[in-house]
């Protein structure tokens, strides 16, 4: 449960940061563009989480071989 909350919080913070970046530069995002930003953040965060899990599992396998 804790992991899903942290993942959701990271997605929210990253999405908000990107949205604010565009808002400051006077390129206000409409609903569809905001949806794309959130979707992009979801893909980035979940891909990063998957990649870190793969790297840590590979490191554990290598440690057990020696």
Order of alpha helices (4+ residues) and beta strands (2+ residues): alpha-alpha
